[in-house]
Amino acid sequence: MRAIPLSAIALTAALAGCASAPSSNPSEDPRADRLVNMRLTASRLNAGETGWATLVGRGDQTDATVMASGVPPQVSRPIHLYTYIYDGVCASLAARPSHSLTAVVLARSGAAAGQMGPPYTVSNTAAVRLSELRATPHAIVVRSAPADGNQSLFCGDIALRSPNDG
């Protein structure tokens, strides 16, 4: 007999937790730390190529994986992709990146074993909540190696969090 009242209390508590109002500050709302898939726009130097970024929120960190269908022929091999997060949007970036995702820059190749070819993938982690990146304008920039002139290869604006996200 006691099982019914206890389960009723548990159900009431669970429903109350679901009905709680979301935080007015998106950077404090844990539901905003999820997943963002975004297309990256190729630079003029890298015209015709396609790029994608996947951002996954993990608490106070964001995992970022960048995939590129190719790079210009003048980029040295093996391919190194330097990824940065900037305040602002691709059309108007801050002077310096807010987060450098350069712990791993040697791209993995999607080609057959023993060969190097597209797509190229690199993954890193930024010490920032995904919800913070989505609360104000931010952009991901992918550049070539310093030896190749730090050329811009791709850029993508991180989607802002809307009030309908949840």
Backbone as a printed PyTorch tensor [residue, N CA C, xyz], in Angstrom:
tensor([[[  0.8080,  -1.1960,   0.0000],
         [  0.0000,   0.0000,   0.0000],
         [  0.8560,   1.2660,   0.0000]],

        [[  2.0000,   1.2280,   0.6670],
         [  2.8500,   2.4130,   0.7290],
         [  3.4880,   2.7250,  -0.6230]],

        [[  3.5650,   1.7650,  -1.5330],
         [  4.2010,   1.9760,  -2.8290],
         [  3.4320,   2.9970,  -3.6620]],

        [[  2.1330,   3.0340,  -3.5600],
         [  1.3390,   3.9730,  -4.3570],
         [  1.6200,   5.4160,  -3.9330]],

        [[  1.5650,   5.7620,  -2.6580],
         [  1.8440,   7.1530,  -2.2950],
         [  3.2730,   7.5690,  -2.6460]],

        [[  4.2570,   6.6810,  -2.4880],
         [  5.6320,   7.0310,  -2.8270],
         [  5.7930,   7.2620,  -4.3160]],

        [[  5.1560,   6.4310,  -5.1340],
         [  5.2580,   6.6390,  -6.5720],
         [  4.5020,   7.8940,  -6.9900]],

        [[  3.4300,   8.2240,  -6.3080],
         [  2.7130,   9.4690,  -6.6110],
         [  3.5760,  10.6740,  -6.2780]],

        [[  4.3240,  10.5990,  -5.1900],
         [  5.2250,  11.6970,  -4.8140],
         [  6.3440,  11.8210,  -5.8340]],

        [[  6.9050,  10.6910,  -6.2590],
         [  7.9860,  10.7130,  -7.2460],
         [  7.4920,  11.2910,  -8.5680]],

        [[  6.2810,  10.9110,  -8.9870],
         [  5.7250,  11.4250, -10.2370],
         [  5.4730,  12.9300, -10.1360]],

        [[  4.9550,  13.3750,  -9.0000],
         [  4.7120,  14.8000,  -8.7920],
         [  6.0150,  15.5810,  -8.8380]],

        [[  7.0590,  15.0700,  -8.1960],
         [  8.3570,  15.7480,  -8.2020],
         [  8.9400,  15.8040,  -9.6100]],

        [[  8.7980,  14.7290, -10.3580],
         [  9.3250,  14.7050, -11.7220],
         [  8.5870,  15.7060, -12.6070]],

        [[  7.2590,  15.7580, -12.4790],
         [  6.4820,  16.7130, -13.2730],
         [  6.8010,  18.1480, -12.8770]],

        [[  7.0130,  18.3950, -11.6160],
         [  7.3660,  19.7440, -11.1640],
         [  8.7070,  20.1570, -11.7420]],

        [[  9.6530,  19.2290, -11.8250],
         [ 10.9540,  19.5260, -12.4170],
         [ 10.8350,  19.8520, -13.8920]],

        [[  9.9370,  19.1690, -14.6000],
         [  9.7390,  19.4400, -16.0290],
         [  9.0520,  20.7680, -16.2590]],

        [[  8.2270,  21.1910, -15.3120],
         [  7.4630,  22.4130, -15.4900],
         [  8.2110,  23.6560, -15.0500]],

        [[  9.4000,  23.4860, -14.5020],
         [ 10.1280,  24.6670, -14.0380],
         [ 10.4660,  25.5740, -15.2000]],

        [[ 10.4530,  26.8600, -14.9450],
         [ 10.7140,  27.8500, -15.9950],
         [ 12.1780,  27.8190, -16.3880]],

        [[ 12.4780,  27.9820, -17.6910],
         [ 13.8730,  28.0140, -18.1130],
         [ 14.5480,  29.2770, -17.6030]],

        [[ 15.8430,  29.1890, -17.4660],
         [ 16.6200,  30.3340, -17.0250],
         [ 16.5200,  31.4540, -18.0440]],

        [[ 16.4790,  32.6910, -17.5670],
         [ 16.4380,  33.8260, -18.4850],
         [ 17.7960,  34.0720, -19.1160]],

        [[ 18.8460,  33.4940, -18.5540],
         [ 20.1940,  33.6360, -19.0890],
         [ 20.5560,  32.3560, -19.8190]],

        [[ 20.6680,  32.3820, -21.1680],
         [ 20.9380,  31.1470, -21.9060],
         [ 22.2210,  30.4600, -21.4950]],

        [[ 23.2160,  31.1950, -21.0170],
         [ 24.4720,  30.5570, -20.6450],
         [ 24.3260,  29.7560, -19.3590]],

        [[ 23.2130,  29.9420, -18.6050],
         [ 22.9840,  29.1730, -17.3880],
         [ 21.9960,  28.0400, -17.6030]],

        [[ 21.3980,  27.9580, -18.7750],
         [ 20.3980,  26.9540, -19.0690],
         [ 21.0780,  25.6980, -19.6010]],

        [[ 21.0990,  24.6010, -18.8230],
         [ 21.8050,  23.4000, -19.2760],
         [ 21.2280,  22.8030, -20.5470]],

        [[ 19.9660,  23.1100, -20.8850],
         [ 19.3640,  22.5680, -22.1040],
         [ 19.9920,  23.1750, -23.3520]],

        [[ 20.6730,  24.3140, -23.2200],
         [ 21.3080,  24.9480, -24.3860],
         [ 22.6310,  24.2780, -24.7320]],

        [[ 23.1600,  23.4520, -23.8230],
         [ 24.4160,  22.7490, -24.0710],
         [ 24.1300,  21.4120, -24.7300]],

        [[ 23.8490,  21.4480, -26.0120],
         [ 23.5060,  20.2320, -26.7250],
         [ 24.4050,  20.0190, -27.9130]],

        [[ 23.8750,  20.2140, -29.0700],
         [ 24.5580,  19.8820, -30.3070],
         [ 24.2510,  20.9440, -31.3490]],

        [[ 25.2840,  21.3760, -32.0560],
         [ 25.1080,  22.2940, -33.1800],
         [ 25.8810,  21.7070, -34.3570]],

        [[ 25.1750,  21.4780, -35.4630],
         [ 25.8070,  21.0910, -36.7300],
         [ 25.7130,  22.3040, -37.6350]],

        [[ 26.8170,  22.6860, -38.2290],
         [ 26.7950,  23.8920, -39.0490],
         [ 27.6510,  23.7350, -40.2890]],

        [[ 27.1820,  24.3370, -41.3600],
         [ 27.9460,  24.3570, -42.6010],
         [ 28.9550,  25.4920, -42.5240]],

        [[ 30.1560,  25.2330, -43.0170],
         [ 31.1950,  26.2500, -43.0840],
         [ 31.3150,  26.7170, -44.5240]],

        [[ 31.4670,  28.0110, -44.6990],
         [ 31.6040,  28.5810, -46.0340],
         [ 33.0700,  28.6200, -46.4190]],

        [[ 33.3670,  28.1170, -47.6010],
         [ 34.7510,  28.1130, -48.0840],
         [ 35.1760,  29.5360, -48.4250]],

        [[ 36.4450,  29.8330, -48.1780],
         [ 37.0000,  31.1270, -48.5630],
         [ 37.2120,  31.1440, -50.0770]],

        [[ 37.5200,  32.3040, -50.6020],
         [ 37.7960,  32.4280, -52.0350],
         [ 38.9740,  31.5280, -52.4240]],

        [[ 39.9660,  31.4380, -51.5630],
         [ 41.1340,  30.5920, -51.8000],
         [ 40.7520,  29.1150, -51.9180]],

        [[ 39.6810,  28.7390, -51.2250],
         [ 39.2690,  27.3400, -51.1250],
         [ 37.9180,  27.1010, -51.8090]],

        [[ 37.6080,  27.9230, -52.7990],
         [ 36.3100,  27.8560, -53.4800],
         [ 36.0280,  26.4540, -54.0090]],

        [[ 34.7680,  26.0630, -53.8830],
         [ 34.3460,  24.7540, -54.3710],
         [ 34.4040,  23.6610, -53.3300]],

        [[ 35.0390,  23.9170, -52.2090],
         [ 35.1300,  22.9100, -51.1520],
         [ 33.9950,  23.1090, -50.1530]],

        [[ 33.7260,  22.0740, -49.3890],
         [ 32.6580,  22.0950, -48.3950],
         [ 33.2400,  21.8160, -47.0240]],

        [[ 32.7320,  22.5240, -46.0240],
         [ 33.1620,  22.2880, -44.6490],
         [ 31.9690,  22.1800, -43.7230]],

        [[ 32.1370,  21.4000, -42.6770],
         [ 31.1090,  21.2320, -41.6530],
         [ 31.7690,  21.2820, -40.2920]],

        [[ 31.0510,  21.7900, -39.3060],
         [ 31.5130,  21.7520, -37.9190],
         [ 30.3910,  21.1750, -37.0650]],

        [[ 30.7780,  20.3640, -36.1150],
         [ 29.8470,  19.8250, -35.1360],
         [ 30.3430,  20.2470, -33.7700]],

        [[ 29.4790,  20.9070, -33.0110],
         [ 29.8030,  21.3470, -31.6590],
         [ 28.9330,  20.5690, -30.6900]],

        [[ 29.5620,  19.9890, -29.6730],
         [ 28.8440,  19.2120, -28.6710],
         [ 29.1870,  19.7800, -27.3070]],

        [[ 28.1730,  20.2410, -26.5900],
         [ 28.3850,  20.7740, -25.2520],
         [ 28.5820,  19.6580, -24.2430]],

        [[ 29.6110,  19.8050, -23.4180],
         [ 29.8950,  18.8590, -22.3260],
         [ 30.1660,  19.6690, -21.0690]],

        [[ 29.1110,  20.2400, -20.4990],
         [ 29.2840,  21.0490, -19.2950],
         [ 30.0360,  22.3230, -19.6080]],

        [[ 31.1760,  22.5070, -18.9510],
         [ 31.9690,  23.7250, -19.1210],
         [ 32.8560,  23.6870, -20.3570]],

        [[ 32.7340,  22.6520, -21.1740],
         [ 33.5610,  22.5130, -22.3670],
         [ 32.6910,  22.2380, -23.5870]],

        [[ 33.2530,  22.5420, -24.7530],
         [ 32.5750,  22.2440, -26.0090],
         [ 33.5360,  21.4920, -26.9110]],

        [[ 33.1160,  20.3040, -27.3360],
         [ 33.9010,  19.5430, -28.3060],
         [ 33.5700,  20.0720, -29.6950]],

        [[ 34.5880,  20.3020, -30.4980],
         [ 34.4060,  20.8180, -31.8530],
         [ 35.1040,  19.8900, -32.8380]],

        [[ 34.3450,  19.4000, -33.8060],
         [ 34.8950,  18.5770, -34.8750],
         [ 34.6420,  19.3000, -36.1860]],

        [[ 35.6990,  19.4560, -36.9700],
         [ 35.6180,  20.1430, -38.2570],
         [ 35.9640,  19.1460, -39.3500]],

        [[ 35.1520,  19.1440, -40.4190],
         [ 35.3860,  18.2890, -41.5660],
         [ 35.5020,  19.1760, -42.7940]],

        [[ 36.4930,  18.9010, -43.6360],
         [ 36.6910,  19.6470, -44.8750],
         [ 36.7520,  18.6720, -46.0400]],

        [[ 36.0170,  18.9920, -47.1140],
         [ 36.0210,  18.1200, -48.2880],
         [ 37.3350,  18.2160, -49.0480]],

        [[ 38.0740,  19.2900, -48.8180],
         [ 39.3530,  19.4610, -49.4840],
         [ 39.9940,  20.7780, -49.0980]],

        [[ 41.2090,  20.9470, -49.5420],
         [ 41.9740,  22.1690, -49.2940],
         [ 42.6650,  22.5570, -50.6020]],

        [[ 43.1080,  23.8000, -50.7220],
         [ 43.7820,  24.2140, -51.9540],
         [ 45.0530,  23.4110, -52.2010]],

        [[ 45.4490,  23.2640, -53.4620],
         [ 46.6300,  22.4560, -53.7820],
         [ 47.9230,  23.0050, -53.1820]],

        [[ 48.0010,  24.2980, -52.8960],
         [ 49.2300,  24.8610, -52.3410],
         [ 49.3840,  24.6100, -50.8350]],

        [[ 48.3770,  24.0230, -50.1950],
         [ 48.4950,  23.6840, -48.7800],
         [ 49.3640,  22.4340, -48.6590]],

        [[ 50.3840,  22.5210, -47.8120],
         [ 51.3350,  21.4120, -47.6770],
         [ 50.6710,  20.1720, -47.0810]],

        [[ 51.2680,  19.0380, -47.4010],
         [ 50.8030,  17.7450, -46.9090],
         [ 51.8010,  17.2340, -45.8950]],

        [[ 51.4180,  16.5530, -44.8390],
         [ 50.0470,  16.2340, -44.4670],
         [ 49.2670,  17.4970, -44.0870]],

        [[ 47.9530,  17.4010, -44.1840],
         [ 47.0680,  18.5390, -43.9580],
         [ 47.0080,  18.8810, -42.4710]],

        [[ 47.2070,  20.1690, -42.1790],
         [ 47.0490,  20.6990, -40.8250],
         [ 45.9340,  21.7360, -40.8710]],

        [[ 44.9310,  21.5600, -40.0210],
         [ 43.8110,  22.4980, -39.9440],
         [ 43.8210,  23.1640, -38.5750]],

        [[ 43.9950,  24.4600, -38.5700],
         [ 44.0110,  25.2460, -37.3370],
         [ 42.6320,  25.8760, -37.1790]],

        [[ 41.9640,  25.5520, -36.0790],
         [ 40.5900,  25.9850, -35.8580],
         [ 40.5310,  26.9700, -34.7000]],

        [[ 39.7400,  28.0320, -34.9000],
         [ 39.6140,  29.0900, -33.8930],
         [ 38.1490,  29.4870, -33.7600]],

        [[ 37.8000,  29.9480, -32.5610],
         [ 36.4860,  30.5460, -32.3330],
         [ 36.7140,  32.0280, -32.0770]],

        [[ 35.9850,  32.8480, -32.8180],
         [ 36.0760,  34.2980, -32.7040],
         [ 34.7740,  34.8710, -32.1750]],

        [[ 34.8630,  35.9880, -31.4580],
         [ 33.6810,  36.7900, -31.1690],
         [ 33.2840,  37.4520, -32.4790]],

        [[ 31.9840,  37.5700, -32.7140],
         [ 31.4990,  38.2040, -33.9320],
         [ 31.0180,  37.1790, -34.9400]],

        [[ 30.8360,  37.6540, -36.1550],
         [ 30.3780,  36.7980, -37.2570],
         [ 31.4300,  36.8170, -38.3500]],

        [[ 31.3220,  35.9050, -39.2920],
         [ 32.3410,  35.7890, -40.3430],
         [ 32.5760,  37.1070, -41.0670]],

        [[ 31.5340,  37.8770, -41.2630],
         [ 31.6680,  39.1510, -41.9780],
         [ 32.3430,  40.2270, -41.1310]],

        [[ 32.4300,  40.0130, -39.8110],
         [ 33.0060,  41.0180, -38.9180],
         [ 33.5630,  40.3290, -37.6730]],

        [[ 34.7660,  39.7760, -37.8030],
         [ 35.3990,  39.0450, -36.7030],
         [ 36.1780,  39.9760, -35.7960]],

        [[ 36.3020,  39.5800, -34.5340],
         [ 37.1730,  40.2870, -33.6010],
         [ 38.6100,  40.1830, -34.1090]],

        [[ 39.4850,  41.0350, -33.6080],
         [ 40.8750,  41.0580, -34.0610],
         [ 41.6160,  39.7690, -33.7150]],

        [[ 41.2710,  39.1590, -32.5970],
         [ 41.9400,  37.9260, -32.1510],
         [ 40.9000,  36.8840, -31.7620]],

        [[ 41.2390,  35.6140, -31.9070],
         [ 40.2810,  34.5750, -31.5100],
         [ 40.0660,  34.5650, -30.0020]],

        [[ 38.8560,  34.2140, -29.5980],
         [ 38.5660,  34.0620, -28.1750],
         [ 38.9610,  32.6710, -27.6910]],

        [[ 39.0110,  31.7030, -28.5950],
         [ 39.3890,  30.3220, -28.2450],
         [ 40.1800,  29.7100, -29.3920]],

        [[ 41.3460,  29.1850, -29.0830],
         [ 42.1660,  28.4800, -30.0720],
         [ 41.9660,  26.9890, -29.8760]],

        [[ 41.5250,  26.3220, -30.9020],
         [ 41.3140,  24.8780, -30.8520],
         [ 42.4440,  24.2310, -31.6470]],

        [[ 43.6420,  24.2970, -31.0860],
         [ 44.8330,  23.8790, -31.8180],
         [ 45.6560,  22.8080, -31.0930]],

        [[ 45.0660,  22.1380, -30.1140],
         [ 45.7930,  21.0500, -29.4550],
         [ 46.0850,  19.9390, -30.4680]],

        [[ 45.1230,  19.7010, -31.3600],
         [ 45.2910,  18.7340, -32.4480],
         [ 45.0580,  19.4870, -33.7450]],

        [[ 46.0540,  19.5170, -34.6110],
         [ 45.9140,  20.2090, -35.8930],
         [ 46.1480,  19.2850, -37.0840]],

        [[ 46.8000,  18.1530, -36.8740],
         [ 47.0340,  17.1910, -37.9510],
         [ 45.7090,  16.5060, -38.2770]],

        [[ 45.2040,  16.7500, -39.4740],
         [ 43.8970,  16.2320, -39.8650],
         [ 43.9490,  14.7360, -40.1230]],

        [[ 42.8850,  14.0580, -39.7160],
         [ 42.7000,  12.6540, -40.0730],
         [ 42.1600,  12.6160, -41.4900]],

        [[ 42.5460,  11.6130, -42.2130],
         [ 42.1480,  11.4780, -43.6100],
         [ 41.0410,  10.4510, -43.7430]],

        [[ 40.1170,  10.7340, -44.6650],
         [ 39.0480,   9.7880, -44.9460],
         [ 39.3730,   8.8670, -46.1050]],

        [[ 40.5990,   8.9730, -46.6250],
         [ 41.0010,   8.1550, -47.7750],
         [ 41.2830,   6.7210, -47.3460]],

        [[ 41.5050,   5.8760, -48.3230],
         [ 41.8200,   4.4680, -48.0720],
         [ 43.0780,   4.3510, -47.2200]],

        [[ 43.1860,   3.2480, -46.5130],
         [ 44.3280,   3.0110, -45.6380],
         [ 45.6360,   3.1970, -46.3920]],

        [[ 46.5480,   3.9280, -45.7840],
         [ 47.8540,   4.1470, -46.3830],
         [ 47.9090,   5.3210, -47.3370]],

        [[ 46.7870,   5.9630, -47.5790],
         [ 46.7450,   7.1160, -48.4780],
         [ 46.2060,   8.3240, -47.7290]],

        [[ 46.5530,   9.5110, -48.2130],
         [ 46.0570,  10.7400, -47.6030],
         [ 45.1200,  11.4120, -48.5950]],

        [[ 43.8750,  11.6210, -48.1950],
         [ 42.9190,  12.2780, -49.0640],
         [ 41.6820,  12.6920, -48.3110]],

        [[ 40.8320,  13.4490, -48.9680],
         [ 39.6390,  13.9710, -48.3040],
         [ 38.6290,  12.8730, -47.9970]],

        [[ 37.7140,  13.1460, -47.0830],
         [ 37.6100,  14.3660, -46.2940],
         [ 38.6340,  14.3900, -45.1640]],

        [[ 38.9530,  15.5990, -44.7400],
         [ 39.9130,  15.8170, -43.6570],
         [ 39.1460,  16.2220, -42.4130]],

        [[ 39.5180,  15.6360, -41.2790],
         [ 38.8010,  15.8930, -40.0360],
         [ 39.7880,  16.1920, -38.9150]],

        [[ 39.4120,  17.1550, -38.0760],
         [ 40.1950,  17.4710, -36.8850],
         [ 39.2130,  17.7600, -35.7480]],

        [[ 39.5480,  17.3080, -34.5410],
         [ 38.6850,  17.4970, -33.3670],
         [ 39.4860,  18.0860, -32.2190]],

        [[ 38.8580,  19.0180, -31.5040],
         [ 39.4680,  19.6550, -30.3360],
         [ 38.3740,  20.0090, -29.3420]],

        [[ 38.8030,  20.5240, -28.2000],
         [ 37.8730,  20.9360, -27.1530],
         [ 38.1780,  22.3710, -26.7440]],

        [[ 37.1070,  23.1670, -26.6160],
         [ 37.2270,  24.5530, -26.1550],
         [ 36.7250,  24.6270, -24.7180]],

        [[ 37.4000,  25.3900, -23.9000],
         [ 37.0240,  25.5580, -22.4930],
         [ 35.9520,  26.6390, -22.3720]],

        [[ 34.7890,  26.3590, -22.9450],
         [ 33.6590,  27.2890, -22.8970],
         [ 32.3800,  26.4910, -23.1080]],

        [[ 31.3210,  26.8990, -22.4320],
         [ 30.0250,  26.2500, -22.6120],
         [ 29.4730,  26.5450, -24.0030]],

        [[ 28.8500,  25.5700, -24.6060],
         [ 28.2040,  25.7680, -25.8940],
         [ 27.1260,  26.8440, -25.7810]],

        [[ 26.4180,  26.8610, -24.6790],
         [ 25.3720,  27.8700, -24.4930],
         [ 25.9510,  29.2820, -24.4900]],

        [[ 27.1760,  29.4530, -23.9910],
         [ 27.8160,  30.7720, -24.0280],
         [ 28.1680,  31.1650, -25.4590]],

        [[ 28.6080,  30.2020, -26.2480],
         [ 28.9190,  30.4890, -27.6480],
         [ 27.6680,  30.8510, -28.4340]],

        [[ 26.5420,  30.3240, -28.0040],
         [ 25.2880,  30.5850, -28.7060],
         [ 24.5320,  31.7900, -28.1600]],

        [[ 24.9640,  32.3190, -27.0270],
         [ 24.2780,  33.4570, -26.4210],
         [ 24.5880,  34.7670, -27.1430]],

        [[ 25.7700,  34.8740, -27.7140],
         [ 26.1830,  36.0660, -28.4580],
         [ 26.8590,  35.6040, -29.7460]],

        [[ 26.9930,  36.4870, -30.7290],
         [ 27.5900,  36.0570, -32.0070],
         [ 29.0260,  35.5440, -31.8610]],

        [[ 29.2560,  34.3580, -32.3950],
         [ 30.5740,  33.7320, -32.4670],
         [ 30.7060,  33.0470, -33.8190]],

        [[ 31.9250,  32.8580, -34.2570],
         [ 32.1810,  32.1870, -35.5340],
         [ 33.3580,  31.2370, -35.3970]],

        [[ 33.3410,  30.1830, -36.1930],
         [ 34.4610,  29.2480, -36.2820],
         [ 35.2220,  29.5690, -37.5630]],

        [[ 36.5340,  29.6690, -37.4360],
         [ 37.4000,  29.9210, -38.5840],
         [ 38.4020,  28.7780, -38.6700]],

        [[ 38.5750,  28.2280, -39.8560],
         [ 39.5580,  27.1730, -40.0970],
         [ 40.6290,  27.7630, -41.0080]],

        [[ 41.8840,  27.6360, -40.5770],
         [ 43.0000,  28.2120, -41.3210],
         [ 44.0040,  27.1210, -41.6920]],

        [[ 44.8360,  27.4430, -42.6770],
         [ 45.9440,  26.5630, -43.0420],
         [ 47.0480,  26.7160, -41.9940]],

        [[ 48.0770,  25.9280, -42.1150],
         [ 49.2070,  25.9650, -41.1870],
         [ 49.9680,  27.2860, -41.3230]],

        [[ 50.6530,  27.7000, -40.2610],
         [ 51.4820,  28.9100, -40.3470],
         [ 52.4810,  28.8430, -41.5050]],

        [[ 53.0330,  27.6680, -41.7640],
         [ 53.9870,  27.5110, -42.8720],
         [ 53.3330,  27.7820, -44.2270]],

        [[ 52.0110,  27.6590, -44.2760],
         [ 51.2600,  27.9210, -45.5080],
         [ 50.6350,  29.3130, -45.4990]],

        [[ 51.0140,  30.1440, -44.5280],
         [ 50.5480,  31.5230, -44.4840],
         [ 49.3000,  31.7810, -43.6690]],

        [[ 48.8770,  30.8340, -42.8460],
         [ 47.6600,  31.0220, -42.0370],
         [ 46.4770,  31.4720, -42.8920]],

        [[ 46.3350,  30.8840, -44.0460],
         [ 45.2760,  31.2750, -44.9700],
         [ 43.9120,  30.8100, -44.4490]],

        [[ 42.9170,  31.6770, -44.5550],
         [ 41.5590,  31.3140, -44.1750],
         [ 41.0100,  30.3180, -45.1870]],

        [[ 40.5400,  29.1690, -44.7010],
         [ 39.9810,  28.1330, -45.5680],
         [ 38.4600,  28.0760, -45.4760]],

        [[ 37.9270,  28.2040, -44.2500],
         [ 36.4900,  28.1250, -44.0100],
         [ 36.1060,  29.0480, -42.8700]],

        [[ 34.8320,  29.4480, -42.8740],
         [ 34.2790,  30.2070, -41.7590],
         [ 32.8050,  29.8680, -41.6350]],

        [[ 32.3080,  29.8540, -40.4000],
         [ 30.8890,  29.6010, -40.1570],
         [ 30.4280,  30.2950, -38.9030]],

        [[ 29.2580,  30.9200, -38.9760],
         [ 28.6710,  31.5790, -37.8150],
         [ 27.9640,  30.5440, -36.9550]],

        [[ 28.2590,  30.5560, -35.6570],
         [ 27.5950,  29.6400, -34.7170],
         [ 26.1890,  30.1630, -34.4900]],

        [[ 25.2110,  29.2940, -34.6440],
         [ 23.8110,  29.6950, -34.5240],
         [ 23.5240,  30.2440, -33.1330]],

        [[ 22.8970,  31.4090, -33.1320],
         [ 22.4680,  31.9890, -31.8610],
         [ 21.3260,  31.1950, -31.2890]],

        [[ 21.2830,  31.1400, -29.9990],
         [ 20.2060,  30.4250, -29.3030],
         [ 18.9580,  31.2860, -29.3370]],

        [[ 17.8580,  30.7030, -29.7510],
         [ 16.6050,  31.4360, -29.7880],
         [ 15.7700,  31.0780, -28.5640]],

        [[ 14.7850,  31.9120, -28.2090],
         [ 13.9350,  31.6010, -27.0610],
         [ 13.1670,  30.3050, -27.2340]],

        [[ 13.0130,  29.8300, -28.4700],
         [ 12.2830,  28.5850, -28.7150],
         [ 13.1410,  27.3460, -28.5340]],

        [[ 14.4730,  27.5240, -28.3850],
         [ 15.3410,  26.3750, -28.1380],
         [ 14.9990,  25.8120, -26.7690]],

        [[ 15.1900,  24.5540, -26.6090],
         [ 14.8990,  24.0490, -25.2890],
         [ 15.3130,  22.6890, -25.1500]]])
